[in-house]
């Protein structure tokens, strides 16, 4: 669990799992199987394109892939998930994919 207003950085690549009124839920993306690697190449803070390169941010949609570079202020946190703010949107990330930074 992280403290409010401390800074964290995200490890790895994330896929948008769910969008609700309060926040967007991101899950870690592990490039393992051929099917999921193809989905990663097709769908692609960097939004990733079909070839895995950074593309202009066009909003959050389910299935989009993101790499979150930089440090983000914790809005709130529990034992499993932490909420950060990016582009005026609250994002929910799993704690095991976050590191505390100064």
N, C-alpha and C positions, 0 to 999 in steps of 0.2 A: 504494500500500500504506500502511495506517495502522498506527501503533504500538499495542501493547496498552495498555489503560487510558487512552488519550487519548479525548476525546469527539468525537462526530460528530453531525450532523443529516442527516436524509434529505430529498431533494428530490422532490416530486411524489407521485403515487399509485402504490400497488403492488398486485399481485394475487398470491394464494397459488398458486404453481406446483406445489410438491411438499412432502410431509410425510414425513419419515423418523424413525428412532429418535433421531438426534442433533440435528437442526435442521429448521426450516421454511424452504424456499426461496421468496423473494419476487422477482418480476420487475417491472420498471417497467411501468406501464400508461399507454399513450398513447391518448388518446381520438381516434381518427381515423375509422374506418369506421362506418357506421350500425349494422352488426351488433354490433360490439364496444361501441359506445356504449349500445345496448339492453341488452347483457349487464351492463354497468356499472350501469345504472339498476335492473336486476332483482336483482343480487347484493349489490350494494353491500358518539400512538396514539389514531386514530378509526376504528372500523369504520364503513363507509358503508352507508346504507340504499338502497332502490330509488330514492328521490328525491335521492340524493347527499348527504343530511344525516347527521350523526353519530348512531349508534345505540349502545345498550349492547353492550359487548363480550361475545360469547357463545362465545369460543374460535376457534381457527383451523380453517378448512375449505378445501379446494381450491376456487378460484374466488371466495373472499371478497376484498373490496377494502379496503385500509387506507391511511390517511394518517398518517404517523408524525411528530407534532409533538414538539418538545422535543429534548433532547440525550441521547445514549446512549453508554455506555462500550464501547469496542472490547474484545472478548474475544480475538479473533485475526483475522488478515488475511493475504491473499496478494495477488498482482498483479491479480486479477480480482474476488474477493469478500471481504467483511468480515462477520464474525459479531458480532452485538450481542445483548444479553439484554433481553427484554421480557416481563413477566408470568411470570417464571421459565421462559421458553422461549427457546432460542437461535434467532435469525433470521439468515438469510444474505441479504445485500443486495449488488447490484453496486456496485463502487467508484465508477463514474462518476455515481451518483446520491447520493453522500455528500459532505458538506463538513466539514472540521475546524472545531471550535468551541472556545472557551476554557472 
